[in-house]
Amino acid sequence: MSLSFAQQAIPYWRLSGFYFFYFAVVGTLIPYWGVYLKDLGYSSQDVGVLSAIIMATRIIAPNFWGWLADHTRQRLRIIRMGSFAACIIFAGILLDQRYWWLVLVVSCYTFFWHAVLPQFEVITLGYLGNNYHRYSQIRLWGSLGFIAAVVGLGLVFDVLPVRYLPLFILTFLILIWLSSLSLQDASIKKSDTARGGFLQLVLQPGMLCFLAASFLLQLSHGPYYTFYTLYLVENYAYTSTAAGLLWALGVLAEVAIFIVMHRLLPQFSLRHLLIFSLLATAVRWLLIGFYADSLAILLFAQLLHACSFGIAHAAAIEWIRIHFQGSHQGQAQAMYSSLGFGAGGAAGALIGGLLWDYSAAMTYTLAAAAVLLAAVLCIVWLYPSPDAVGHSHHG
């Protein structure tokens, strides 16, 4: 593997290192943020809102930064600036933990932090060139960073109070910024094939269906991302370590899928991969909602993360690569990120926050219903636009 990377002069370790630290932040924030806020004495609704903000800023931020990067061609500078600003602003949490101050800090820090990943995806694909199917082999280091953080902190928080969480997040944010300094911008040739208006491409039925499905899929993940650790620890008396290991198992399954994804993509159509991942996700939420007292079933449900995130995300990145050529790439990646992970995730976190104290099982049932609706939409409407078929044998 490293030989072929070396031949193409792809800075494999520098790209991978960036993903590692970026997702270490995610692995610190998502599983433990709710626990940290509960420890400060906030209610489930407050936790839902403060978690929703993290996702909601993804609605605006990536699109703004994506537009700016596509116009200025200063992608790497935006990544460095965004990660540096995120460090400085996030440090504000160390000063005060009152509700409105947290709202302010989280809103501002995530606005810059979300600038980073979609633009970095474009840089990575720029380095890979025609070896785009190797993307998963670099991106899996992000998953490993997540695992290292979630397992490491699970062990740490069984010993230390969860109050120390912001220090760990800040450390990883600084490492993201430092690793962004080690890269050069990969030139993406300004191609005029991309002149077909961006909106024209977005408004095709297959594309609208893809975006709706992405929204619903991430909405269904909202309660999981926001409350899964609390759910296991409070409702079923699992330890922080056990919860951390369950998170890690999910991401390990995702890594395994990323490793073989370049073999799966030519074998199956993207449409079939997406529909399969949506159906598997629905099964996953029902298992977590109703059988969390059985460790065996929880383990199986976490393995389904390979489908609910791994297959779905890799297929989505490929769908966008095929449908948006040249200079629309940055905007398209940003739109996928903001509609799915942003709007969808925020809606899921808010709905989860409102329903959570009423019934965890009902919250997960609703998540399963959302993702089943997405599967139905895809079965009926998800067909590639005619002009994209020529670019790909995946159909």
Secondary structure, DSSP 4 states (H G I P E B T S, - for coil): -HHHHHHTT--HHHHHHHHHHHHHHHHHHHHHHHHHHHHTT--HHHHHHHHHHHHHHHHHHHHHHHHHHHHH--HHHHHHHHHHHHHHHHGGGGT---HHHHHHHHHHHHHHHTTHHHHHHHHHHHHHGGGGGGHHHHHHHHHHHHHHHHHHHHHHHTTS-GGGHHHHHHHHHHHHHHHHTT--PPP----GGGGS-HHHHHTSHHHHHHHHHHHHHHHHHHHHHHHHHHIIIIIH---HHHHHHHHHHHHHHHHHHHHHHHHHHHHS-HHHHHHHHHHHHHHHHHHHHHHTT-HHHHHHHHHTHIIIIIIHHHHHHHHHHHHS-GGGHHHHHHHHIIIIIIIIHHHHHHHHHHHTTT-HHHHHHHHHHHHHHHHHHHHHH----HHHHTT-S--
